[in-house]
Amino acid sequence: MNKRLTAAVTAVAMGLLASACATSTAPAAEQAPAEGPANLTFWMTGSEDEALAVQKAADLYTRKHPNVKIKVSALSWDDGHAKVLAAATGKNGPDIVSGGLSWGIEFGALGGMVDLREQGVPDAIKGRTQQGVWESITSRDGAVYGTPLDMTVYLTYYRKDLLEKSGVRPPATWDELTAALGRLRADGVKVPYSMDWGNIDWLQYFNFLRQAGGTLYTPECKPALNSDAGVAALDYWAGLYTEHKAPTQTAEVPAALANGVAMVSGGSWQIKAVDTAQPEMKGKWATAPLPAGPAGPGAFIGGRIVGVMSYSKHTAQAADFIKSLYTPEAVKAITETAAARGVLWISPLTDNIGDLPATPDQIEAIKAAFASGYGPPNCPGWETSQAEVTKKLQEVIYGKSDAKTALDAAAKIMEQNAG
């Protein structure tokens, strides 16, 4: 979900962090008990608003544990991966980190994160989370280096007035989507459809891949996106750009709707942002699940994991704090604070979805999306492969390759990076 920097930039980041961070390595045997004093730093990948929301939960914890101090700092998605990688390999940095769902597997394999099974964290929440997400964050050997902090999913955002004027309903299938785009364009809508959150990226392709019945990998972690289903998905997805003129330039959901785009594929967190950023849109838009493909519905489930760095002096306290993030009080504090700042925060505990600060139709769209959603693969090398796979997908969008050739090349990249 985030940009990847080159190895050279990562090396520079590692050097900078090694000199700037003061946390030192402590063997597990020297860990203080959970109730002992601790001063914890938490790198929260995301926005300042989201970091502030999680800080509210940290404050709740420290009130009950006055010997523990927790500082939550926002880390940009643009360079968050490189900074956490540098911390993991350099054994210096924060005590706690959050980041993409596959980060825990990646950094845990490097020895940079604690297996939270040792602290009993997974046992407290596994049965209460979306199981597709749980599979995504669990290493092939069963280790859990990060538990889900929040969840996001793709939805269709649409202008009710524009669809009603053209006599079309929110499309439920691929065929309905392409038919609606033609009708809207015929009625003078300049941009009937656009994509946010991973526009021209593997993230958007993933939705169509699952809807076509394909996967990125087999259960044995062999590349599988170059299957017939993968080719069909890429042809359809690329056609939305080449034939139906979806913009390759990304416009966030609120701005796109305000500028007259009829439908936008975007992240669930934008639900609170539309009316906040574009108050004139109030009452003019709604949400729906993504259209289903030949094999049925499917949507990428994203979000963040939260875990403890292996060099932290305060593993027990950090893990105990992570457990507290799943209490009703913490979930409520984060959700309400985020909503007040225009962000819809979705707890990974699925029984909380019905209580989201959203309208009934929005909640139903989110429930439907999660019911047919899939997290990223837990296969080795996927994090390393994402940027190059995206380039191969884009070759089809820009007419430089056909779908089968591009996907065969992408599969080779994934196989090489699997090690």
C-alpha positions, 0 to 999 in steps of 0.5 A: 500500500505504500511506496517502496524505496530503493536499496540505496535509500534504505541503506541511508535511512538505516544509517540515519536511524542508527545514529539518531535512535537511542533504544538499545538491545535487551535480551528476553531474559532481562525484560522487566515484568509487565507492571514495571516502569517503561517509556515506550515509543510507538511509530504509527504508520499513517496520518497525524490524525490516526496517530492522535486517535491511537494516542487516546488509547495509549493515554487510557492505558497509562492512566491505569499503568502510571509507571508506563509512558507511551508516545505515539508518533505518525510515520508516513506511508511514503517512507515508513517501510524503509524506516521500520526496515532500518530499525529492524536491521539496525536494532535501534528505534521504537518499541512498537510499530504499526504498518502494512499487514505483511510487514510483521512477516517480513521484519519478523523473518529478519529477527526484528520483531517479537513473536507475539504468541510468546506474550499471549496476544493472538490468543486474546483476539484471533477468534474475533477478527476477520479470518482472511486477515488473520491468515495474511498476518500469520507467517508460514511457520505459524509465528505472529509478529504483528496483530491487526490494528485496524482494517480497511476495505474497498468500496464503490462511492457514487453520486446518487444524483448522477446515477439517478439522472442516467437511470442506472443503479450502483453496478453489482457485476462487471457487466453492469459496471461497463454498461453504466459507464457507457450510459453515463458517458452518453448522458454527458458525464465526463469521468464516469469512473475513477480509482483511488487507493492504489490507482494503476497499482497491484492493489486495484488489480487484486480486487479484479483478480479475486473477482475473476477467481484468481489468486496471487499465489497458490496455497504452496506459495507458487506464483499464480497470477498468470492463470487464465483468471489472472489474464481475464482480470488484467484485461478487464481492469486495464480496459477500464483505463484504455476503453472507458477512460478511467484517469490514471492520475489519482484523485481522492474520493472526496475531490473526485465526487465533488468534481463530478466523477460518478463512481469511485473505487476507494478505501473505507476510511474515506467515508467520514472524509467526504462530508468533512472535506466537501460539505456540499456533497452531503446527501448526494453520495452513497456507498456500495460493495465493489461489483462482482466478477465472473467468480463472484464478489471480492475485495482487498482488505488492508489495514495495519498490524501492530507489533513489538520490536525485538530489541525493545527493553520493554517487551512485556509492557509493550505487548500488554499495551497491544492487548489493551487496544482491543478493549471496548474502551480503547476501541471506542476512544480510537473510533470516536477520535478518528471520526471527529477528525474525518477518518473512519476507523474500523477495529479488527474485531468484527463484532464492532462493525455494527457500531461504526459512526456511519449510516446504516447503508454504509455499514451494510456495504462494509459488512458485505465487503468484509464478508467477501474480502481477502488480505494480502498473501503471507508468502515470502518475497511478496513485499519485495515483489510488489513494485516490480509486479505493479510495473508489469501490470502498468505495461498493459494499461499503457499498451506496452504489453499484453496481459499474458506476457506481463503476468508471466514476467510478474510471476518470474519476479515473484518466484525469484524473490521467494528465495 
